[in-house]
Amino acid sequence: MLNVAKINLNNLLYNARQVKKLLSKKVKFCAVVKADAYGHGGVECANALYPLVDCFAVAITEEGVSLRIAGIDKDILVLNPIFSCDLERAVRYNLTLSADSLFQLKKIEKESKNQKRKTKVHLIFNTGMNRNGVDSLEELSVLAKYVNNSKWLLLDGLYSHFHSAEKKRLLKRSLNKFLLAIKVVKGYNINATCHISASGGFLQGVFLDMVRIGILLYGYTPFKSKKISLKPVMKVFAPVLKVRTLYRGNFIMYGSKKVLKKQKVSIVRLGYADGFFRQKNSFTINNKCMDLTAVKGKYKKEYVCMENAEILAKKHKTIAYEILVKATIRAEKIYVK
């Protein structure tokens, strides 16, 4: 039996509207639905958000294609440089592609020419995170010029990412670098959409031409902020198999640690194969097994294994993002309004 993830689309829309309230009409709203919309269901969330947002962002080609097949016809930006094996589908499904080298641009151009389809491209500029992106304005200018001169490519945008959005001094340093990059790209296409803020930059008030909103949509902030009111979108429930009475000296689950007192425990169909951490927490007895967990107390039919990802993340010394993307690995998604 699968776990059940109840996903409240009304809460999703509430969060999106809270974001939209803070944006002027000139700023585009890009909904980030990568990683299956952070575990919430990419297609379902994109369809719900469609009337409120201008475009979508995904991490890999497959995610963009799935949205197209589902009928999403707005721009879909793939946030990582394209792999050669994905080019044919990416161009055919009219995805907006990211690039940070001439090699990539030439590959995209060749495939676009083969299909006789013009492809939108967003160039990536490195402002300090040091993952994707060109490092110099000179190199950026070379790429922008190449795209601008191509019959089969459209210089649709430029983006970067704050590595420390919560630190205003470091954010400003990255932003200043990006503002110089914007001047370069706008010199080739004044209408290019330039964006650097994900949820963190948005909370710091950096909007530019567009913001890319991910974690805020699903009810959480990347750092503490009073700027916005949000509602968690997902709860996950696991079925209870049986209730046991344990006595002092009994064992439970793997390991030689003995129970110290008489107590009721519920055996729940939940394990680390369901995306939850193996290590015990204050609610469980001993570590989780792959498919089962012993939970303190008596539960009748179901156990709420995730109600607030932030609380669970703190218990395991991680972030809500990691909890969310794993929580529905082995769960049936049920959408409620």
N, C-alpha and C positions, 0 to 999 in steps of 0.2 A: 504494500500500500504506500502510495506517495504521500509526502507532506502536502499541506495546502498553504499556498501563499495567497492571501486576500489583498488585492491591490485596489485601492480606492481612487478611482479616476477623478472624482470630485476634488479630492485633496491635491491631486496632481494639477488640476486646472486652477485651483485656488493659489497654489504656489506660483504658477506661471503668471497669473494676474498680479500677484504681489510684485513680481519682477517687473512686469510691464508698466506698472504704476510709476516706477522710478525712471523710466526711459522716455526720452522725447521721441516724437514721431520720426525724427531723422535717423535715429539709431536702430539698426536692424537687430532682431532677436533671433539668435541661432540656438535651437534646442539640441543639446548633446544627448544622443540616444545610443552611444556606443556601448559595447559589452551588454547587449540585450537590454538597453536602457537601464544600466546599472542593476541588472537582474530583474527588472520590472516588466520586461516584454517590449522589445523594440518596436514592432509593428503596431501593437495595441496603443502604446504610449504616443507614438508618432501620429496615429490617426486621431487620438483625443486632442493632442496639442495643435494639430494642423491649423485650425482657425486663428490661433493666437500668435503663431510664430512666422517668421519670414523664410526660414530655411532650417536644415538639420545638419548635424555633424556626426560622423561615425569614425571608427578607427581603422577599419579594413574594408576592402572591396566587397567581401561577402555580405557585410552588414548593409552597405548601400544598395546592393542588388536586391536584397530581401525587401527593402523598403519600396524600391521601384516595382517589383513584382506585386506587392500589396497595393499599389496604386498611388503611392506618394509621388506627386509630380513637381514639388518644389525643389530648389537646389539642395543637393546633398554633398557636403564637403567631406572628403576622406582625409583625415588628419595626419596620415603618415605617407611618406613618399611611396609611390606605386612600385610593385614588383612586376617584372616583365611578364610573368605567367598570368597576371591579373589584367593586363592592359586591354586585351580584346573585349572582355566583359565590361570593364570600367568605362571605356569609350562608348560601347554599344548601349549601355544603360544611362548614358549622359550624366556621369558623376563628375563633380568638380574635383580636380586632382591637385595634390600638393607636390612641390618640387623644390629641391635645393641644389641642383647641379645641371650642367648642360647635358650630361649623359642622359639624365632622366627626361629632360625636355625634348631631346631628339627622339627618344623612344616614343614618347606620347605623340609627338608630331607625326612620326612615321605611321603609327597606328591610326591616328585621326585621318591622315591622308588616305590610307588604305580603305577606310570606311566612309570617306567623304563626309565626315562629321567634325565640326569645330568643337574643340574641348576647352572648357574653362579651367584656368590654372591659378592657384594661389601660391605665391612664392613664400618660403619660410626664412625668417631672419633670426639669427641667434643673438639674444640679448643677455645671455649669462647662464642659461640652464645647461648649455653644452650637450644637447642631444641632437635634434635635427636643426637644420638652418645654416645659411651661409654666414661667415664671420665678418666680412668686410663690406663696406658700401660699394667698393669698386667691383667686387664679385657680384653683388646684387644688381648693380647697373648692367653688367654683362648679361645676366639672365633676363632682366626686364627688357632689355633691348632685343634680345633674341625672340622672346615671346611676342613682343610688339610688332616685330617684322615678319612674323610667321602668318601665313594664310590660314593655317589650321589650328592655331592656338589663340586664346583670348586671355589677356592679362586681367583677370577678374579680381584679384586681391593679393594681400600681403598679410602675414600674421607672425606672431611670436607668442611666447608664453612666459609669465612671471614665475621665477623660481622661488620667490619669497614674497608673495602678495601681502602676507600679514605684517611684514616689516616695511614701513613706509619709506625709510631711507633707501633700502635696496630696491623697492618698487620704483621709486623715482629714478634711480640710476638706470634701471632697465628701460623705463619709459622714455627717458631722454635719448637713449640709443635708438629706440624704435621710431621716435619722432623724426630723426635724421633719415632713417630708412624710408619712412613714408614719403619724404620729399623726393627721394630718388624715384620711387615707383609712381607717384602722382605725376612726375615729369613725363612719364610715358603714357599714363592713362589717369586722367584727373578723376575718373569715376570708379577707380579701383577701390574695393572695400578693404579697409585696413583695420585689423583687430588684434588685440593682445590680451584682453581680459576674459578669463574664465570666471567662475563664480567668485573667486577671491578678489580679483581686480575689480569686478562689478561692485562688490561690497565696499571697496575703497574709492568708488566714484569715478573710475577710469572707464569711459564708454567708447570714445572714438566713433568709428563708423558702424561697429557691430560688437555685441557681446556674445560669448559662447557660454551658455548656462547649462551646467550638468547637475551637480549634487544639490543645488538649491531646489530644482524641480522636484526632487524626490524627498524633500523635507528636512534637509540638513545643511549646515554651514561648514565651510572648510576651516574656519576658526571662529572664535566667539565674536558675535556681532549683534547689536540691538537694532540694526538698520532695517531688518525685515522680519516679518512674522511668517512662520512656515508650519505645515502639518505633515508628519511622516505619512508616506503613501502606502507602505507595505507592512503587513504582519504575517508571520509564518507560524503555522500550527502543525504539531506532530501528533499522530495517534498514540494512545496509551494501550499497551498490550495487556498488562496485568498490574495488580498491586500486591506487593509482598510485605510481610512483617519480618524485619531483621532483628536478631537478638545479639547482645554483646558477644563478641568473638566470631561472628559470622564474617564470611568474605562476600564481596560483591564485585562483579566485573573482573577484569584482569588484575592480577597483583596479589601480594601477600598481606596487604594492609587490612587489619581487622576492624570491624565496626565496634565502636566504643560504648554504644547504648542501644536499647530497644527503640525501634522507630519504623514508621511506615515509609515505603519507597515505591515509586511508580516506575515500571519498566516502559520506556518510551521508544517508539520506532524512529529513532534519530541517532545519527552517528557522524563521524567525520567524513564519510562518503557523501553526506548530505550537504557538505560545505561548512560545517561548524567545527570549531577547533576541538582537537582531541583533549586538551588539558581541562581538568575539572575547574569549575568555578564555584561560587558560593551556593548555587542551586543544586549542584550534582554531587554524587558520591563516587569517588574515584574517577579515572579518566573515561571518556567515551570509548565505546567499541566502534568498529566500522559502521555498524548499522543500529546499535542500541545504546541507550543511556539510562542510568539509574538516577532518578530525580527525587529529591527529598519531598516527602508529603504524599498525600493521596489525591490523585486526579482521576476523574471518571472516564471521559472519552478522549479528551485532547489536552495537549500541553502547549502553551504559548512559548515557542522557543526563540522567537524574535518579535518584540513589540516596538523597541526603540534601538536602532542600530548603534547610536552613539553610546548608549549605556553599555551595550554588549562589547563595543569596541574598547571602551575604557577598561573593562574587566580583563581583556586579553591584550592590552597594551598595543592596540593598533588603531586604525581609523575606520569610520563608518563605511567608506567606499569599499574596503576589503570585505566587510561583513555583508554588504548588500549584494555584491556581484557573485558571492558564493551561496547565498541563502536559498536560492531557488534551483540549485543544481539538480536536485531530485524532488521537485515539488510541482504539483499541479497549480497553475495560476488561475485564480478566479477573480474576475473583474467586477467590482461593485461601484454603484453610483449613488 
